[in-house]
Amino acid sequence: MKIVSKDISVIAVFHPGKQPIPYRFKLENKEIQVDEILGTERVSFGNSSSIIYYCESNFPPDSSSECSYAKRYELKYHIGECRWTLYKI
């Protein structure tokens, strides 16, 4: 996996007292469904706290292939900034 660290728009489910659950995100005008969350990890860098989600999804076909393909990636939720990034892909 390589570090991308790209800001993205995410649809997530928030429950009181629990961490948010990503449901779908937009990447290059394509909506990607979060099919499976393989794990999570809470990390802190200085005063900044984040949650990293280890995910897997079926990505839609691109110009080089006609079939969708499964891919693992990491989403990061920056708690203090209420911001999502596609961290690694």
Secondary structure, 3 states (H helix, E strand, C coil): CCEEEEECEEEEECCCCCCCEEEEEEECCEEEECCEEEEEEEEEECCEEEEEEEEEEEECCCCCCCCCEEEEEEEEEECCCCEEEEEEC
